[in-house]
Amino acid sequence: MNILHDNLARLASRHQDVAAGVKTATGGVLTVEPARTGVPSARRSGRWIHSAYDPLREAQTWADTHAAACQSGEMIVVAGVGLLYHVEALRNKLPPDVSLAVLIPNLDEFHDALAARSLGSWSESVLWLPGAPAEIAETLTKIGRPIRCLSYTPATVADAAFYRAVEEALRRGIAHRTGGQLTIALVGPIYGGSLPITGYVKRALETLGHKVQWIDHSVHATSYDAMGTLKDQRNRQMMQGRMAEVLSQWTLASLAESPPDLVLSMAQAPMTLPALEHLRKKKFLTAMWFVENYRHLTYWRQMAPGYEFWFVFQQGACLDAFRQAGAQQVSYLPMAADPDLHGPMSLSEADRRIFGSDVSFVGAGYANRRSLFPALLHQPWSFKLWGNEWEGADDLRAVLQLEGARIDTATCMKVFNATAINLNLHSTTGAGLDPQADYVNPRTFELAACGAFQLVDHRSELHRFFTEQEMVSFQDFGEVPGLVHHWLHDSDARQAMADAARARVLSEHTYVHRMRDLLGHIGLSQPDRVGSVLRGERQQEALLARCPDDRPLEALLKDCPSGQRIELKDVAARIRSKGPTATLKREELMVLMLDEYRSETRDLL
Amino acid sequence: MNKRVLLINITRMGDLVQMGTLLQRLQHEWPGAEVDLVVDQRFAPVARLLPYLRHIVEYDFHRLVDESRAQTKDVVTLYQDMTRWAAPLVEARYDRVVNLTFNRRSGLLTSYVGAKEIRGIAAPKDGDVTIFNPWMAYLTDVHHERCFNHFNLVDIYALGGSGSGPFAPLSLTIAPDTAQWARNFLAPHGGQQTSWVAVQVGASDPMKAWRAELFGQTLAALSRQTAVGYVCIGTEEERKAIHLTQTTYRKAGGTAPLCDAVGKTTLPQLAAVLSQCRLLLTNDTGPMHLAVGVGTPVIDLSVGHVDFRETGPYGPGHWMVQPDLGCAPCGFDQVCLHHACKDRLVPDQIAALCLHVLIGAAFPSSITGARVYRSRADEDGLGSTELQAGREDPLVEWYGRFWRRFWFEEFTGRASQVPAHPEPSLDWPDALRVMEHLTPLAKKLVSNAEELVRLTTRRPLPVSALQQMQRHETAERQQIVALSMQSPATASLAVAMVRDTHNDDGSDLAGLAQSRLATYRRWHKRLHAVATAFHAFNTAQRLGRRERPRALPMARST
């Protein structure tokens, strides 16, 4: 009791409201037990939050790992409370000009921590933040320091939703304050479903004002396909593997031409682990948006340690699996639509005749679709099937359009727009509906963005994106004929539902939204790099404010165009633009020297 | 007050060791000189083994590359970090800055620091580089006529950074505790009872690394003939190649003990381990120069783009093997797809050379596919080499010695003691013909340059006449260069002349014209000197007697 009393007194000296809140809390969330070393350790819901052997040493290791990245002037935001060993270790490790805040999702847990061990004077230089996620984010944003988020994972599990909400609020805060243009190298795949998404991502990033260098590997698809004709499987795989290595080197060579702030790869981008490790060694930031079902395509296991940031469209077990495979930071980033491409269309009568029907489906002939779709034949409505890889589906031949040709995006949009009821059945290799129906596919968002009505198989994540007034889903394929019958005869209700879904996509689920989230997340993790650009701290005005006593540097910066991001290369280019006969000042020599070092490329390959 | 000198030698470990002679020469020139060094952080430990250095000013230039390229720091932070670091250098007000790092970035640093006198690359005016000091300029010219170069980098550093003086070998000082560490390191493997041969399989550039499996075969062949032990040295990045050497060695029946020092030593410890060895078999690498510095004989396998005459082991007691292949050594920026030169070196023959160095076995004079040289100090007190096996192109050999004497006398003003060839070169008539064509062109070029100078002094400036004269001058120079490049008797002069034109240091039009005139006059004088030397053979032959080798015309009497 004395420990709690003393701790509350210490806390009240700076955070009276928080101390008052803790007083009214009852505790009982943590089970405190002595560790082998004798100091208290704790469990929550049966899981150890701190080491059962040596919590102090464990906390020190955690602090040592994270403190190195923290920069002067930053606000470090720690997720995970427990018994605060890790907070104490980090506070003691950080210099005073680095601020530290701790998120408190649960005052009962904080109560337990304060009752278990005495807080030292270190706790007085910590900002304790209970409350609603949005309020916390606002408080942190108002402080105005670059924010870096750290997570002490064992203590975050039980309040994962809270921490996620705070992070999302912070992320959006950063994203909406975009002040500078990033240069992003976008590494696309050779072929496949992530290829068009790469295009959408490019457009979204450009819409946000960033500069995108698309390293387009689809130009190599013909060679890759040619290797696919080799009959010997081992030779084929070896050759395709070698080609992936060459393309990986090609990516490095392309990056050397103009080093970006961020290398963003899309799923299936031909990047090898050694190439990624080399990029990391050379301080390039790398991220991957893995827009594939992680259960089906599993090469991420080998690649997991390679990228600094992973973004996946599945949650829960997927995030855990990536972390276990060695991914340092893995975050949820769902699919979306691109309203520039996916939108309502005015179709001619001829187009409506060709592409329209009561019910249609666009997609490849996966096993579950082959087994389920015959039930849609011989119904009192028309049904058209579009897409490729339907070879051998003889019973569906009568409804298969364009002899099973691959459908391009333009045609797809026409079908979506011309169809009364679009069927959206997520693929799976089994016979029925996807037994692990979690993620929501791009088609869901694309159909919605078109203002097209759809029936979609139920997904556990669907409610995150659409309400029941915006999207109709079915749990059993047997429901489909009845649903078609019902909605086909109520075009006004269909239209209302489709309009609502489209409005939802436009306001929340475009690739622009996703890229804003992605950059916000990276900005939070890298406040001194991507974060500082997004906050506008590399704009001319912000840089000038940092060198009031350095006249020569000030003059160089003022010589650059105002209102723009200025980097070393820009100042150097300005100096060089004076021409070959100009006599250089000493500070100009310095800038040119630094720029010569910046221009080095040979160590990248 | 003692003179203050700053050396800038950033990029390579070997280059650091190779400035050992310069450090001694500076003390010879300015006794008690306070010499500071700017060096990359990675190589600072090697710098600490060198004599006569006051301050070693280190910086992590690799980190600077990474941070500036990936923009991890903004321009303000980068600028302020670097100016803070460089401030003491500026404040030191050096009497001389010698930039031994031949790139633009170090030139910009040199000009930023400033000094009463600058030698080497600097960027004083517009960010473009200028080379100060003829020896330093020679170092860039040499790449155009590499096969004729007989100056080791060590001597160019010493002559360019200071001046001529007595022969001064490279030397490194190993601290007693580091030496003891090396003895302890080798003790479990046989210690000083074993005749250790160090082996450096890797290289900073794969182009200059002999094949790992051929190393393995060589070591196996040697182990069958004498009792030795091998110390494998190198970095962890070279582990793959070293592993291949060891595997091949065992498969080829190698029996001697292998001591693995790869990645287990600091650079001073590596130097200490090398000092315990009887021989280093190596590619042209930094450790090769460490071995030279601690007095361990070296066999340098000079493959790829390496030319041992430039960067090989300095001073007596070392051996160099060069493949006998038309394209060897190739250019620095060459990307070679065949590496055929490496297959010219035969493992059994390299093993025989090792045996000769280790136990004085018969010299393998019947070596095929390669030339073997032995290093020495020559009559002028410079590092040199002597062919011991194989055949050198007579024209290359003749011009190599000719230009060695010519440039020494041209730049030092001293008569070279290296004997001149008593006979003219095989292409002597062709060379004379080229020079006869060039002589009137040279006079015209100088005359036009003089007219250009006159025009620049007129007011108002006769712009049209100047432009016309400049066009003439450019056309004439191009004609002269094209003609000069046809003969090895004139090509080197043309290369130096063209490079001099890039060094024009006038601040205005008149100054630039004066500078250009000086360049052409210098070239003309050199051309005249070479022509005189070639005509002397004609006179000697006409007189039917052999004359004593004479100093070239530009040498002052000493």
Interface residues (C-beta under 8 A of the other chain):
Chain A: P259 D261 K282 K283 F284 L285 D528 R529 S532 E537 R538 L543 R546 C547 D550 L553 L557 I566 E567 L568 D570 V571 I575 R576 G579 P580 T581 A582 T583 L584 R586 E587 E588 L589 M590 V591 L592 M593 L594 D595 E596 Y597 R598 S599 E600 D603
Chain B: F61 H62 L64 V65 D66 E67 S68 R69 A70 Q71 T72 K73 D74 V75 V76 L78 Y79 Q80 M82 T83 A86 N103 R104 R105 L108 L109 S111 Y112 G114 A123 K125 D126 G127 D128 S507
